[in-house]
Amino acid sequence: MECNVKWIEGGMSFLAETGSKHAVLMDGPPEAGGRNLAPRPMEMLLAGTGGCSAFDVVSILRKGRHAISRCEVSLVAERAETEPKVFTRIHFHFRVSGTH
């Protein structure tokens, strides 16, 4: 898996180009030099974590021949108060519906 991230000169925007040839823009808040044009990189990381885990849940349930009709995950994350402000805790809440 590959990804290339380029800084867009003049602010705090970044363009990520994935190995599957998709592009995703990320930006910072105005107080950090951004223009609030796109999600923050840490928001993208959290969204990717949720998407990846939901993908796995759906895949596993389908392989088990479960008739799922919905899978949703809500994430609430805590970050360190000082730099680097890494995630220190992530709570996943899955809601899955279907029939058996």
C-alpha positions in Angstrom: 0.0 0.0 0.0 1.3 3.4 -0.9 0.3 7.1 -0.4 2.1 10.3 -1.3 1.2 13.5 0.5 2.2 16.9 -0.9 2.1 20.2 0.9 0.3 22.9 -1.0 2.5 26.0 -0.7 1.1 29.0 0.9 -1.0 27.6 3.7 -1.5 24.3 5.6 -3.3 22.3 2.9 -2.0 18.9 1.9 -3.0 16.7 -1.1 -2.8 12.9 -0.5 -2.6 10.7 -3.6 -3.3 7.0 -2.8 -1.9 3.9 -4.4 -5.4 3.3 -5.9 -5.0 6.7 -7.7 -7.5 8.7 -5.6 -6.8 12.1 -4.3 -7.9 13.5 -0.9 -7.4 17.1 0.3 -6.7 17.9 3.9 -6.4 21.3 5.5 -5.8 22.9 8.9 -7.9 25.4 10.9 -7.3 29.1 10.3 -5.6 29.5 13.7 -2.9 27.0 12.5 -2.4 28.7 9.1 -5.0 26.7 7.2 -8.1 27.8 5.3 -10.6 25.3 6.6 -11.1 23.9 3.1 -11.1 20.2 4.0 -11.0 17.7 6.9 -8.0 17.8 9.2 -5.4 15.1 8.8 -6.3 13.7 12.2 -10.0 13.6 11.3 -9.0 11.7 8.2 -7.0 9.2 10.3 -10.0 8.7 12.6 -12.4 8.3 9.6 -10.0 5.8 8.0 -9.9 3.9 11.3 -13.7 3.7 11.4 -14.0 2.8 7.7 -11.4 0.1 8.0 -13.0 -1.5 11.0 -16.5 -1.3 9.6 -15.2 -2.8 6.3 -13.8 -5.8 8.4 -17.1 -6.2 10.3 -19.2 -6.3 7.2 -16.7 -8.6 5.4 -16.6 -11.0 8.4 -20.4 -11.1 8.8 -20.9 -11.7 5.1 -18.4 -14.5 5.1 -20.4 -16.0 8.0 -23.5 -15.7 5.7 -25.3 -13.3 8.0 -27.9 -11.2 6.3 -26.8 -7.7 7.4 -28.7 -4.7 6.3 -26.8 -2.0 8.1 -23.4 -1.4 9.7 -22.6 1.9 11.3 -19.7 2.8 13.7 -19.4 6.0 15.7 -15.9 6.9 17.0 -15.0 9.2 19.9 -11.3 9.8 20.3 -9.2 11.5 22.9 -5.9 13.1 22.1 -2.8 14.0 24.1 -2.9 17.6 25.3 0.7 18.3 24.2 2.5 17.9 20.9 2.5 15.5 19.3 -1.2 15.3 19.9 -1.6 11.6 19.2 -4.7 9.6 19.8 -4.6 8.2 23.4 -7.9 6.5 23.3 -10.6 5.7 20.7 -14.0 4.3 21.6 -15.9 2.4 18.8 -19.6 2.0 19.0 -21.0 -0.4 16.3 -24.6 -0.6 15.3 -25.3 -3.6 13.1 -28.7 -4.7 11.8 -30.0 -7.6 9.9 -31.8 -10.9 10.0 -30.7 -14.4 10.9 
